[in-house]
Amino acid sequence: MITKEETLLFMKELNCLLNDYRKCLDSSVRDDIYKDILLISHVIQSSREKAKCL
């Protein structure tokens, strides 16, 4: 499980990636950014689900 501080860092990075995704015109780069968005979103969601179980 990740800490609250780590979650905040992931959320900040997610926000940056979303902004980059919106601005990006290169489809291959957008695909890579999208994969990163999904990965970080999954980490955040998994952490929240584990926290609920505790």
N, C-alpha and C positions, 0 to 999 in steps of 0.2 A: 504494500500500500504506500502511496506517496503522501507526503506531508501537505499541510495547507499552503505552506510557502512554495512548495514545488508545484502545486495545483495552480497557484497564482501565476507562476512563471510560464506554465504551459498555456494558461488562458491568454496571457499577454502575447506569447508566440503565435497562438492561434489567431488572434486579432491581426497581427502583422501579416500572417499568411493570407488571411481573407482579403486584406487590403491589396496585397501583391497579386492575388488571383484576379481581383476586379480590374486591376490596371494592366495586367499582362496581355499582350497581343499574340505572343508566340504559343501556338497550341501545344507543342511538346513540353514547354516549360509549364504551361497551365496544368497539364496532366500531372507533372511531377509535384507541383504545389498542391494539387487536389489530393494526391496520395498522402502527402504530409499532413494535410488538414484532417483526413480520415484517421490517420494514425494517432495524432494528438487528441482528436475527439474521442477515440476509443479509449485511450489511456485515462482521460478525465472521467469518462462515463464509468469505466470499470472501477476506478477509485471511489467514485460516489456510491456505486452499488455495494462495494465491499464495506464502506463506512456504514451503510444502512444496516448491514448484517451484524455489526458489532454492538 
